[in-house]
Every structure is written in C-alpha cells, then in structure tokens.
C-alpha cells in the first residue's frame, strides 16, 4: 500500500454501478478479454480519440461543494425589482423539500407509461386546471419551456389555422417583454411570417385586414400598464385574425381573465408561483386555448380516461398530434417540457388555494399602490394610472434615471433601465415594507444617506384608501373552485397529499428505468445540492453581468469542457431543451448559408430512423425534408444518401444524423457520410442524444460534424423531472460560431448571431450547475470510464437476452453501443402478445418499460446506462426472461391467448384482493412473479388505461367532485 494523504475522489465508484468483480464476470459473458477489447470491437478505430480528454482530474464531492461555495460568492444577489416576467418568489418549504429536492419526483421519466405515472399526471392535471381557471380558457397544456417560446408556439398555432395563403402578418405589441418579441421574431422569419411590432392602440387594422392572422398582447404590459383590450380583440376578430395574450397568472386573480375579453390563446410563465428565478430558468410556461383549437395545441396534454375496470385513470391525451408522430408535418418540435416546475407551480396553487393566491396578489398590488403614492409625493411621475405590480417612473425633483439606477445598486437593489429616461420597478411576493422604504430613499432628495424628505411605508398607509380596479379591469368570475385547491392548506395535509401522489409513480429511487435513447442515469445528490442555494436560485436573468461572476465562471468552464468533449470550437448554452438545440443548430446552419449568399440551400436530409423532432425542427427552421433510407442492418443507406445529396446538391443545406445510430450501432462509414454531405455543399448536424456512448472515446467534430446539440439531461446527468427540465446546448465549428444565438438584453452569442431561441440568455441556467458538477466530479478518466461501462452494460444485457429474444441490430463485429433493440414482432405474430403487453407486464415485476416501438414499430429499445449495478441489470433481464417464458406458455397452448398475465397486466392490489377471481392463472403469479417482488412490491395504482376512451371523451381538467365521490364509493364497497 502506498503512502496516501490526499482526499479520495471516489465519485466515479459511486456513479458507476458495476464493481470490478462484476465487470470481470460481465466481460466473460460477452466474450471479451478486457474492457479495452470490447471498446475496440464496438467503436470504429477510424473515429477513436486516442488521447485523454483535456479536462481536470476528478474533485472529491465535499471539496467540490467547498470550491463551489467560494465561486458562488461571486454572485451578488441584490433585491430584484427588474420584472419583465421574472420575480422573486417564496417557495413553500414543503414544496422545496418534498418535490424540488426529492428524487422521488425529480427522477421520474416522461409519463408515457400512464399506469405508473398517476401521481405526476394528477399534479399536471392540477396545473392545467389552474391555468384554465385563471385564464378563462377551455384547454391548457402541461407546460412549455418559457414565456418567449410559448408566445412563438402560439403564433405558429394561429398561423397553422390560417386558411388564406396571403395571411402572413403577425402584429406584436411594443409593450410586450423585449425577450418575448425577439424570440417571436426569430421563430417567424424561417416560416415566412412577417412580424410587425407596434402600438396596439394605433395599429391600422384596416390596412392589414387581408394579411393579418394574429396579434400578441402583454397583460399587464411590460411597463406595468393594465389596458382594456376588449374592443381591440373584437376588432381583430372582425377581420378574421386571432388574439394571443401573454398574461401574468398572479395578476389574473384580480384582473379580468383573457378568455373573457377576447383572447383565443393565452401564454405566460408560472415562475412566480413558487419557482426560483435561477438566472432564467428552468420555469414552466403555460399555453391555454379556446376549445376549437384543442387539437392543434402544442406540447403535452394530460387527460382523464378510465382503466380496465372502468375506474378513473389519467394519461397523456391526443398523442397523435405530437411531433413524434407527425414528423415533418408537425407544427412544433417540442420534446422536453418543464414538468417538474409545472408540478411545483401547481402545488403552490394547491397549497395557497384561490383565497391565498388572491391575498398574495392583493398585497403586491397594495405595495405597488403605496410606492406610487410615495414617489408622487417625492416629486416624481408615475406614468400609468392603472397597474398591478409594476411602475414606470419619470424621475423628477432634480435627479435623473442614471442617478436613481446608481443609487439603487449602491443600496442593494436592481431597478429596470427602460433606456428612455424612465425607471421600471416591479414588486413581488417577497417585497417587504422595508424594501419600499429603501426605494423611497433611493428616490429622495440627497439619496439614501442625504437629507430631503424621508418617507415610511407603514406610516403612508393611513393616507390611502384601499385600491380597487375599475369594472372593465376587475375580475368578477370565481376560479380554482375544485376541492383539490381548497383542501390542503396546512403543511401536514400538504405533505401527505404530495406523498400520496409520489408513491403512485415509479422513479429511479424504485428501480432502473431502461429507456433507450433517454439515458436515465444517476442524478447524484452532490450535483443537486447547489441548485437551491440562494446565490444561484435568486439571480434575475437580466441582472448586470458584474453581479453574476460565479455564474460566468461556471459558464466558461462548462463551455470549455463541452467544446473539448465534442471537439468543436464554440458553444451556446441558450437552448433549454434537446429539441430547442436541434432548432438552434439548424438556424445557425441556415444563417451560415445565407451569409455566404446561398439562400437557395434549404434541403435537409434525414434518415427514416430519426427521432420525430429532427424533421419537425428542420421544417421549423425553414427547410425541406428529404428522407434517406436505412439498410437491413439499420444503418444509413450510404448509396441512397449519396444519390439524394447529389440530386439536391444545389439546394442541400444540411443532413441530420444521430450517432451512434438510433438503432444503437456505431456506423463504420460515418466519416464517409459526413464527407458526402460536405462535398455537396451541406453541413452536418449531429443529434447528440446518444453522446453517452462517445464521451472520452470519440468526438463528433473529429469525424466530420459541423454542429451538435448535447442533451445535458441525458449524458450530463440533469434529472428528467418527469418530462423536464432539460438543456440542449449546441457546439459548433469555427465557421458556425458567428451565428450562435444572441439576446436583446444581454450580449451573448456570435457577432452575427441568430435571434434568441429561449427567453433567457443562458436558457435554464439554474440547472447548469448539475452538469458542471458531474464533469468536475468524474474528471477526464471518470468520464471515459462512464462511457465504457455504459457500453459494457448494454452489451451484457444484449448477450443475456439474445438467447430469448432477437437483438435486431448490431455493428459489424456483433456489438451494440450503449443501447439495443429487442424485436418482439415474431412473438406478436405467434401469440398476439405485443410490445405494449410486455411493457405493462414489466410493471408487475416493478420496472418501467423500455422505449416502445421506436425507432422500429413492435420493438423495445433498452438502455441501462453506466449507473446501474450488475445486480439490477440481472434483475431486469430475469424479469424479461420470465415474461418470455409466460409468452411461451401461450405459444404452447398452456395459457389462454386473451386471459393471461400479459393481456391483463398490470395487476393492482385491489384486483388481487377482490373476493371473486375468475382468471386461469393465480393471484400469486399475477402480482408476485419473483422473489424480489415479494420482498419489495411497487403497486400500480390503476389497471391498464384505455387510451381510446380518453381521446373520445376528452377531459383535460380536474374531474368534478362527483367523480371523486363515485370513486370513494367504489373503494368502500369493493
């Protein structure tokens, strides 16, 4: 033993599941003498990196947190009164501890398996109901990325509704938030939409009558004004156009909801409902529509259906309208949403209830009214008479805006510089009377430390009557009357409600989630701890850059590390989902061609195996999709690619490639594929969804890619959160670097940067620390080791299962990458048992199903990740092998083709405990198929959900109380 005094950087051993002895056993099973030999047989030699990554050595977990404490001190979290859609908020402790910081919630996957997602689905149904009630519209989705991109989605929705080709003008009120205007403008241009920014009061609707398809209004306006938009909306409808209103949900507890004054669509952010600012995100945006638009609404919809017993059950509704199905015909490319944050916002509404929300809003409005009164007494002018929480002030009394702004920073406050001599002040839930006193001092003659009049907020209250809104502004309709919003206002009851929902979901704290292409790996506690530190969480995205020193250093590290890992020259951290990264990368390619005078280049070659967001993103970026065939081995058909690249050489803009392929194979001819695209004038976009099989072994830029997005919520361990948050930074070559996304309020991106794709300059900056910590904790050696073990784990499982199922695709040397596909189609032909039946039966064994029917219908794609132990891999393999034996019983005629454990799966506790059991198999076989399930059983809360019923009987809000009473009656008598 060597003499050792250094702290143990042991994170690698805790992140990677298999122990050394397990690795030896697994290598023997797969028939490789060593890990190096397995990698040589899997990853083509022609693309191997051949050197260690230039990334610092691993840091021990406790030392990393110490270092991060030092760095985060460089962030100065001043009291923020900047507004523009971002506010300080108070996250209830019960929500922070039991949701945001709880792996039972943040490690959930997208609820494609409804039977084991009932808790999260109920929480999202609460969110949708809250949004529908507050906006006064009929249907709301289960969250979008941010307010800016939600407004862009709404514009696209209305544009898709247009039946007249000449209608291509979208009017945006100049009173909208500047970042929203910029995102909408960026989304519009590739689609051929002309955005006109102007004053809604003076907009000449008559001259645009035949061309206008929609308008966007802010409510309240970005400068704080509250307008009565009803007559304007009526005029817009009169000429056949639609209305989008970007509305503040907290304000809607007091103000007339958009659905009542003529909005067709409402969008906005739910950030101020208990979700920290996080320097821009993640936050859940919302989008609500009138009933006639429900089948065009982007994003996910949670709806009410029934299970096999006829009991209420929740599911994702109308999935056939999603981009995964519609591909190049999709009107949106949304994949990752913001589910975890939507759940927090919905729970904030549950906890406070309608009266609590109204009290919070009323207090904020009273503080703003008091501030306006005091500032007027001090000789300043408040521009708008009617407002909610935001004032626009013209400084008087001998001081100007620059002096006010200087004083405010010295006093520890950030105010908004409107750039026209006025100052913006936005108050929020966290504002105290003492803050108002400090604001008075900033605006007082002589400043905070000098003479002049000194006002006191508490004393001024006596001079004011309680403010009320005029009839045309005041809300008169009730909201959130459902029992869920009126039952859990004590912390005890709230804690129990959250826990009841949590145990209705299967998360990574229960068992592995083996979804191919989704990389559900460990989200280590040490990585998650800093997310809720105030220095990270309370930073406004538009705070002066000199106040965000800690963030800037972290961004610099992360950009440098991602560039080294991918081989590219430059990085943008702005895209806040993988699909957003696809879109941003394609826009950068489009801008590159246009900058060179190649405006005709608009063709994008995409393999038929590609994820649905690939063609959807290409269409959104203004490109025409040409599909490339795949060969019998699942690889890109290089001859077909060459033929189509040559055919479209004059118009070729890009090709989108996933590597390793979506079929789970390292294609040997990847360099040739990239060369073909380049030879015909195109750029290569590499979908980084499968980067977990490459880190430390190969780099996309080295074998010919020009741009690559990286799913930080996959390879770099940001948790999936039940369907978001995610981050999709893009890495680009030197040639594309000038076109990285810009922002109107903060200097980021290239010198000829495309418009912003996200509302905040660095997207969901608040979760970037998770990936920063992941890389720092693993270091160069650990990152490579993680990749190698991801490949070993996949090949081990493929080998074990290949004796019972057909592994559909392998590489030239018989190896798979970090995921593989099992072909269940022969079993369905022989027995009628489908991939869905196997997926539901896996629930009885305590597992989430692998990815179903993608990229090949009737198959399952399995990805174990490097974090799962050999014991867990074997447990899952044993479950699938046991299920294969159950299928064999049907093949042999020993089990009924209809009444069997697979067709009836999953089996609930209630089903097993009923007095009458009329199935040919035993209760024990149904619910306790293994010894492991006897020792620890995850009970699905509902039986198999009827998807068709839910789409035929479309309900996307909390069911009425009668449904709950009926369910309780069934339980009592069952």
N, C-alpha and C positions, 0 to 999 in steps of 0.2 A: 504494500500500500504506500502511495506517495504521500509526502507531507502536504496537507491541504489546509489553507486558512481562508479561502475565498468563499463567498456565499454561493449556494447551489442554485444554478439557473435551471431548475428542474421542470419548467413548464412543458417542455417537449414531452417528457414522460407522462405528464398528466393529461396533455391534449391528445396524444396518440394512444389508441385503445390497446392494441396487442402488446404483450410483454415479449421479451427476447425469446423465451422458450416457445411462445405461441408462434412467433414469426418463423422459427425453425420448422415447426410442425406444418405450418401453412405452406411454406416453400416446398416441403416434401410432398404435400398433397398436390400442388400444381405442377410438380416435376421440374423445379428449378433449383440449381445448386446453391444459389445465393440471390440476394435482392438485386445486385448488380446484373446478374444474368437475366432475371425476369425483366428488368427495365430495358436491357439490350434487345430482348425479344419483343418488347411492346412498343417502344418509342423509336421511330426510324433514326438510324445513325446520322442521316443527312441533315437532321434538324437539331441534333443534340447540342446543348450549350457548351459543354466541355470545360467549364470552369465554375468555381463557386460564384454565387451572386455577390455583388459588391454591396452588401448590407451589413450593418454592425452585428456583432455577436449578441446572443440572447442575453436579456437582462432578467434577473430574478424578480419574481412577482412583487415582493414587498419593496424592493428597491425601485422598481418601475413606478409604483404609486408615490414613493417619496420624490422621485425625479419629476413626476407629473405635477405634484403639489407645488414644486418650485416653478415649473413652467406656467402653470395655470395662474400663478400670482401675477403674471404679466398682463393678464386680462383685468381691466378696470371696469367693474360692473356698476356704472353710475345709474342713478334712478332714471328710468327711461320714460320720457313723455313724447317720443317721436311718432307713435301711432303708425299710420299707413298700413293698417291691418295686423300689426304686431303689438301685443300688450303684455305687461306684467300681469300675472295671474297667481292665484293661490291654489296650489294643488292639494286637495284634501289628503291628509296623511294616510288615511285608509286606502285611498286610490293609489297613491305613490307606492306604498309598501306592498299592497296585495295585488297590484296589476303591473305597474311600470317596472318594479324591481322583482317581480315574481316569475321564475322560469316556467311555471305552470301556465302563464299567459303569454310570455314573450317568445317561447319556443314552439308555439303552435304553427302549423302549416296552413296554407290556403284551404278553406273548407270545401274541397271537392268531395270528400267522404263525409256526407252530411250526418250520418248516424253517430259519428264520434266527434262532431263539431257543434253539438246542440247548444252548449253554453255560450260559445262565442257568437253563434248565429243569433241567439236571443239578445245578446248585448248589442249586436249590429242592428237588429230589428228595433231595439230601443233608440239607437242613433237615428235610424231612418224616420221613425215616428216623431222624434224630437224635431228634426229638420222640417218634416212635412207640416207639423203643427205650427212651428214658428214662422215659416214662410207662407203658409196658407196655400200650398200647392199639393197636388194629389199623390205624387210619387217622388221619392228621393232615393238616390243610390247609397251604397255602403261606404262611400268616401272616395275622394280623388287625391291628387298629390299636393296641390297648393292652390290658393285662390287664383293666381295668374293663369295657370294651366287649366283650371276649371272653367275660367271665362273663355279661354281658347276652345275648350271642348264644346262649350255652349254655342259659340259662334259656328263651329263646324256642324253641330247638330242642326241649327237653323238653316245653314247653307245646304245641308243634305235634304232638308224638307222643301227646298225651293224647286218648284216645277217649271220655272221660266228661266231659260239659259241666260237671259240678259240681266237677271238679278244677281249681281256680284258685289254690291257695295254694303259694307258693314260700318255703321256710324258708332263711334266710341266717344262718350262724353269726356271732355277735357278734365272733368272733376273726378275721374277715376284715379286710382293709385297709379303712379308712374310705372312701377314694375309690371302691373297688370296690362297697361297699354302696350308696353314693349313686348311682352310675351304674346299678346294677341296679334300684334303687327308681324312678329316673326312667324307665327303659325299661319297667318293669312297668305303671305306672299307666294309660297310654293303651290298653294291651292288655287291661285288666280283670283283671290278675293282682294278687293280694294278697300282699305281701311281709311275712313275719314274721321279725324279727331276734331271735335269742335264743341261749341256751346249748345246744349240741347234746347235752350230757350230760343236761340236764334237760328237753329238749323232749318234750312229750306227744304222741308219735306216734299213740297210740290215739285221741285225741280228733280228730285230723286225718286219720284213715285214709281217709275217703271224699273228702276235699278236697285232700289234698297231692299234687302232681305231681312235686315235685323239691326237692332241698336243695343248698346251696352250702357247701363247707367250705374252709378255708385250710390248706395243708400245706407247711412248718410254719406255725403260726398267726402272725398279725401281731405278737403279743407274744413270739414265739420258741418257744413250746411245741411239742413234737412229740407228737401224740396217735396212739394206735392206733384208727383209725376202723373197723376191720373189722366189729365187732359192730354198730355203728350203721348202717353201709351195709347189712348183712344185714337189719336191722330195717326200713329204708326200702324195700328191695326187697320185703320180705314184704307190705307194704301196697300194692304196685303203683306206687311212685314211683321216680324216678331220682336219681342222685347226680352232682353236679359237684364236682370238686376243683380248686381253684386252687393249683398246685404250683410250687415253685421248682426249676427244672431242675438247677441245680448241686447242690442238696441230694439230688436223686434219684440221684446217683451213689453215695450212701451209704445212702439210706433206701429202704424198700420202695416200689416204684412204685405209683401209684394204681390202675392196672389190675389189680394183684394183690390189693388189699384191697377191691375192690368198686366202684370208680368207673365210671360209664358214660361220663363226659366229663371230660377234664382241660383246664384252661386255664392261661394264665400268660404271663409275659414272658420273652423271651430277652435282655433288655438286658444282663445281667451277662456274657453271652458275647461280650465284646469291643466292645460298642456304648456310646459315651459317654452319660452321663445327659442332657446337653443341655437342662437345666432342664425336663425332662419328655418329651422325645422329639425326633426320631422313634425308636421302638423297634419291633421285631417281636414282636407277641403270637403265641401259638400256640393251637390248639384241636385236640384229639385225641378220637376217639370209638371205641366198640366197633363191631364190624363191622356190626351190624344198623342202625346209624344213618348209614352212609356216604352214603346218597343224600339225607340231609337236612342234611349238614354245610354250614355257611355258608362263604363265601369260595371261593378258587380251589384246585383240586386238580391237582397235576401227576402224570401217569400215564405208563406205559410202553406204547408201541404198536409198530407196525412201519411202514416206509416202502414205497414201490412195489416195491422189490427184496426185501422181506421182512426187511430188517435192522432192528435195534432203533432206535427213534426215540421221542422224548419229546413230550408235548403236554399241554394242559390238558384234564382229563377231566370227563365228566358236565356239560358246559356248559349243557345244557337245564334244569338245576335252578337256574341263576343268575337274579337279579332282572331281567336284561336280557330274558330270555325270559318269565318268569312274571309280571312286572309287578305288578298289584295282588294277585295270588295268591302273591307272594313272601313268604317268612318273614324275609328280610333285605334290606337295601338296599345291601350292600357293593359298592363300585366300586373305589376305591383301596385297596390293601393296604399292606404295608411291605416290598416285595420287596428293595430294596437292603439294608435292615437284616437281613432274614432271610438273605440271602446272606452278610453279614458274620458273623452268628451261626453259620451252618452251617460257614463256613470256619474259624471259631475252633475248632469241634469237630473239623474235619478236621486242622487244624494240631496241636492238642494230643493228639487221639486219646483213647480211653477211659481209658487209664492216666494221661495228662496231666490230664484233667478230674478224675479221682479224686484225683490228688495235690493239685490246687488246692483241691478241696473239703475234703480231709483237713487240709490246712494251715489253712484258715479255721476249721474246727471245733476244731482244736488250739488256735488262738489264742483262740477263744471260751472253751474249757475253762480255759485258763490265766488269762484275765481273770476268769472266775467264781471260780476258786480264790483269786486275789489279792484280789478285792473282799470275799470272805467273810473272809479274814484281816484285812482292814481294818475289819471290824465291820459290813458291810452284808449285806443279804439278797438272794440271787438267787432269784427266785420259782419258776422251773421247774427241775426236776432234769434233764429231757431236752430238749435244744435242738440246733440246728445252728449258726447263726451269730449269733443274736440273744438278748440277755439282757434281762430285765425286772428292774430293781434297786430295792429299797426302801432308800433311803439311811438309814444309822444313824450311830453314832459322833458324834452331836451336830450333824450337818448335814442339811439337808432338800433336797428336789428343786430348789427355786428356787436355792439356793446352788450346787448341783452344776452346774446349767444355766448360771448366771452365770460360774462358773469355767471351764467348758468353752469358752465363746465367747471369753473372755479368752485362753485357751490355743490358740485357732485351731481349735476343733472344734465341730461341731454334734451334740448328742445329742437324742433324742426326748423331748419332754414329753408323757407319757401323760395328764396332766390329773387324775390321781388320787393324786398323791404319789409315783408311781414314775417311773423314768427308763428309757428304752429305749436300748440300744446294739447296733448291727448292724455286724459286721465283714465284710470282703470281701477279694478277691484283692489289693487294693492296700495292705492294712493291714500295717504293719511292726512288729517288736518294740518299736521306739522309740515307736510310737503307743500301744501297750499301756502302756508306762512312763508316757506322758503322761496316760493315763486313770487310772492308779493315783494319780498326783499330784493330779489333779482331785478324787478321792475321799478323799485323805489328810487327816488332821487338820492344820489350818493351811494347807491348799491347796498349790498348786504352788510358792509362794515361802516357805511357812512351815515349821514343824517337823513333828513327828509321824513315823510310820513311813514310810519310802520303800522301795517295792518295785521290783525289777528283773525284767523278764520272763525274760531269759535265765537268771538265777540260779534263778528259781522252777521252771523246767522239771524240775530234779532232784528236786523234791518230788512229782512227779506220775507216775502210770502212764499209759501210752498209752490214751486213752479209746476205748471200744468201745460200740456200741449194743446194747441187748437184742435178743434174737432177733425179737421182734414188730416191731421198728423197722428192723432192719438189712436192707439189700438183699442178696439171695442169688443173683440172676439176672444173667448177663452182659449187656452192652449194647454197641452200636456195634462189632460184630464184622466188619462188611463191610470189604473191603480199602480202600475209599476213606478210612476213618477210621484206617487203620493203615499208610499208605504215604508220607505227605508231611510228615514231622516236621522235616526240615531246611529252612532257608529257601530253599535252592537248589531243592529239589524242589517246595516250596510255590509259589514264584514261577513255575515252569514250569507247574504244574498250573493256577494261576489264569489264566495267559496262554493256555494251550491252550483253556480254556473261553471266554475273552474273544473270541478270533478266530472262534468258532463263532456269534457274534451280530453282527447288523448294528445299529450305533448311529449317532448323529448325527455321530460322527467319521469315518464312512464316506460317508454321503450323506444327502440330505434325507429326512425321514420325513413324508410329506404327508397325515397322518391328519386328516380332517375332524372337528371338534368336540373335538380333542385338543391343538392348539396346541403343536407340538414345536419351540419356538424356541431360540435360543442361550441356554445357561446359562453366562454369562461367567465366566472364571477368577477375575476380581477379586471377583465376587459369592460365589464358592465358598470362597475362601481363609479367611475368618474362621470358617467352620463348625467347624474343628478346633482353633481357639485354645482353650487350656485355660479361659480366663475364661468362654467360652461353653459349652464342652463338658462341663466338670466340675461344673456347678452342679446341685444337687439341687432338684427342683421345689418342695419344701416348706421350703427354707431360709428363714430370716427375710427379710422384704422389704427390710430395710435393708442386706442383703448383695447385693442384686440391682439396684443403682442403674443400671448400664449397660443391663440388660435392660429395666427400667422406662422409661427414656428412649426406648429403641428402640420399645417397645410404644406409647408415647404418640405418637411420630412416625408410626408405621405406621397406628394407628387414625385419627389426624387426616388423613393423606393418603388413606386408603381412603374415609373419610367425604366428603372433598372430591371425589374421583374419582366416587363413586357418587351423591352428593347427599344422603346420609342423615345422621341426627342422631347415631347411636351405632353402635359396632362391638364385636363379640365375636371375639376371636382363638382361642377354645377349640376349635371343630370341627376335627378333624385329617384331614378328607377332604372332597371335594365332597359326597358323599352324606350325610356327617355334618352338613354345613352345611344341606342340604335339611331333614333331620330336625329340627335345632335351630330353623330358621326356622319350620317348621310348628308345632313345640311352642310357640314364642313366640306365634304367632297363636292357637293353642288356648287358651293361658293368658290372652291378652287378652280373648277372648270370655267365658271363664269368670269372669274378674274383673268383667265387666260384667253377670253373671247370665245370659249367653246360652249355657248349657251344651248346648242342643239343636243349636247350629251345628256340624255335623260333616261336611258335604258339601264335597268338593274337586273342582273342575272342572279336567280335564287334557286338553289336546289329544291326539288319537290319534298325533301325530308325536313325542310327548315321549320323552325318554330313559327307559329302563326303571326307573332309580332313582326317578323322580318319583312314579309310582303306588305303588311299593314303600315309599317314605318316607312317603307320605300314610297308607297303611294302618298302618304302624308308629306314626304319630302319632295313631292312633285315629280316622281319618277314613274316610268312604265315598267311593270314587272314582266320578265320573260323567265319561264320556269325551265330549269335544267334537270334532265333525268338523272336517276341513280341506277347503278348496275345491280346485278343479282346479289352482290356481296354488300350492298348498302353504301358503296362509295359513290362519289360524284362520277357520273359518266363523262370521262375526260373528252372523249370524241364528241359527245353532244355539246359539252361546254365549248370546245374549240369551234365547232360549227356555228353555234349561236353567237359566240364572241366575234367571229369573222363576219357573219351575216349583219351584225349590228355595229360593226367597228366604227362607223362614222357617228354613231349615237350612243355608244357604250359609256356610261358614267361610272358604274360600279358593279361589283359582284359581292354578294353577302355569303359568307362561308362560316359554318360552325366547326371548330376544331378543338379536340378530336370531334369527329362527326357526331351528329345527333344519334347515330346508330351505335355510338360507344366504341369507335375504332379510330386509331391513328392511321389516316390515309397516307400511303407511301408516296403518292405523287403530289403532295401539297405544294412543293416548290414549282412544279410544272403548271399546276392550276393557277398559281399567282402569276407566273410568267405569261401565260396565255392572256390573262386579263390585261396585264400591263402592255403587252405587245399590241393590243387592240385599243389602247388609249384609255382604259378604265383604271379605277382604283379598287383596291381590295379592302372590303370591310370584313373584319373578323369578329364574329359574335363570341364574346368571351365567357359564355355561360359555362363552358367546360374547362376553364383555366385551371381548375383544381387538379387536373391531370398533367399540367405543364410546369407549374412554378418550380424553378430551380433546375428543370430538365431541358426546356426549350422555350424560345421567346418568339411571339408572333411576328415582330418586326424583322427578325433574323431570317425567316423563311419567306418573307415577301408581303406581309400585310401592311397596309397603309394607315389603318385606324382600327382600334379595338376598344370595345367597351368592356368594363370589368364589373361583374356583379359583386359588390362588396358584401351583400347579404348572402352570398354563396361562398365563394373561395375565401373571402377575408372576414367571415365569421360575424357579421352583423346579424342578429336574430331575425327570423322571418316575421315574427309578431302576428301570426295568424293571417298573413296576407299583406304585410308591410309593417314597418318601414323597409325601404331598400335604398340602395345607392348604385348608380351606374356610371362612374367616371369614364371619360374617354381618353385614350392615349393615342397620339398621332405622330406621324413623321414630321421632319423639319418643314417639308413642303406644305403640310396642312396646318402647322402651328399658328400661322397668322389668322386663321379663321375660327379659332376656338371661341366658344360663346362669350359674349360681352354682357354688360349690365348697365342700365341707365343711371344708377345711383352710386355704384362702386366700380372702380377701374379694375376689371378682370378680363381675361381672355386675350386674344390676339389683336394686333393693330388694325386688322380688317375683319374683326370678329363678327360672326353671325349674331343676330339678336338673341336675347336670353331664351333658354328653353324652360327655365324654372324661375319662380318669383324671387328667390334669394340668390345672392351672388355665388355662394358655395353650396347650393341645394340644401340638403338636410345636414347641415354642418354639425349639429349636436350629436350625431351618431358616428361621425368620422373618427372620433377618439377610440372607438371599439376596434376598428381595423388598424389604426395606428398602434394600439397596444398589442394586437395579435401579431403583427410583424415584429415589433420590438421584443416581445416575449419569446418568439421562436428563433429569431435571428436567421442568418443565412443557412446554417446547417439544418435547423429545425424546419424551415420552410420546404427545403428539398426533401427531408425525411417524411414530412407530412404527405407530400405528393407521392412518394414511393409507396407509402403504406396505403394510400387511397387506391393505388393500382393493385397492390397485393391483395387487399381485402376484396376487391371486385373479382379478381381472377380466382381467388379461393372460393368465393361463393359460386361463381360460374362453374367451376370444376365440380363442386359438390352437387349442384343442382342439375348439371348436364346429364347425369345418369337417370334423371327422372323427367326432365323437360328438354326441349330443343333450345339451345342458345342460338339465336337467329343469326347474329353476325359476329365474326372475329376478324382480326387482322391476318396478314399473310402468313404469320407464324403461329396462328392459333390463339392469340392473346386478345383480351379486351382491354379497354382503357380503364377508366375509373367507374364505369357503369356498363351494364349489359342488358340485353333484351331476351326475355323468355317468350317463346311462341306458344300460345295456348289455342291457336286456331284448330289444330288437329283434334284437340280434346273436345272442342265445341262441336266439331263435325261428328265425332263419335258418340258423344254423350249429351249434347245440348248444354253443357256447362260452359259459361262464358267467363271472360276476364273479370266482369263485374261480380259474378258469383264467387270467384276466388277472392276478390277484394273484400267482399262482405264477410266471407268465412274467416279471413285473416283477423277480423275484428274479434271473433270469438276466441282466437288464440292470443289476443292482447296486442295486436300490431296494426299500425296504419298500413294501408296498401301501397305498393309501388305505383309509379306512374302508369296509368291505364291507357291503352290504345294510342299512345304517342311514342315514336313517330309512325308506328305501324298499327293499324286497327287490329284488335284482337290479341294484343301482346301486353306484356308488362315490362317496364324498364326499371331496373334496380340499381341503386347507387348506395353503397354502405357508408362512404366517407372513411377517413382515417381515424375518426374519434371512437368508433365502435370496437369493443373488445371481441376477441375470438369467441368468447362465451356467448355474447349477444348475436354474433353472426351465425353461430351454430344453432342458437335457439330459433332464429328466423328461418334458417334452412330446414331445420327439423319440422317447423310448422308447415312450410310449403311441401315438404316430402310427405308429411302426414295427410295434407289436403290431397296430394296426388294419389295417395292410397284410397282416400274416400272417393275420389273420382273413379278409380279402378273398380271399386265396388259397384258403381253404376254401369261401367263397361261390361262387367261380368254378369250383370242382371241381379246382383245381390242387394242392390238399393234401387228404390223407385226413381225413375227419371224426373219426376216432379216433386214428390215428397221426400226430400233428402236434406242432409245437413247443410249443403251448399245453397240450394234454392231457397231455403228458409232462413238463411243467415242474414244478419246477425240475430242471435238469440238473447233476449233481455231477461233480467231477473224475474220480472213479472210473468213473462211467458213460461219460464221454468217452474214457477211456483203455483201456476194455476192448477186447480183440482183435476181438470179434465185434460188428459194428454192423449192425442189421437194420432201421433206420428209413429212411423215404423221404426225409428231409431230412439234411443233412450235419452232421457233428460241429461244424464251424465255425459254422454257423447256430445250432446249439443253445447253444453256450457263449460265442461271441464275436459277438453280434449287432450290435455297434457298434465303432467305432474306440476309443471310451473304455474299453470292456471289455477290449480288447487291451492297453491301456496300464496299466490297473489293474483287477483282477478280484476281486470278492468271491465266493468259492466257497461255496455252501450245503453244509453237511456231510452232509445226508441228502436223499433224494428226497421226493416228496410223501408226507405222513404219512397213514396210514389211521386216520381218526377213529373209525369204527365199530368197528374191531378193538379199539382201546384201551378202548372202553366195554364191549364184550362180554367182554374178557379184562382185568378191572380189576386193575391193579397200581400202587400208589402209593408204593412204596419202592424203594430201590436194587435193581436186579436181582441175583440171586445170582452168585457168581463164575463159575459155569458159562456164563452168558450172555456175560460178557466174554471167556472163553476161546474161545467159539464165534465171537464177532465177530473176535477176533485171528486165528483160523484162516481165516476167510473172507478177511480182508485179505491174509494171507500167500499164499493160493492163488489170489486173484482176478486 
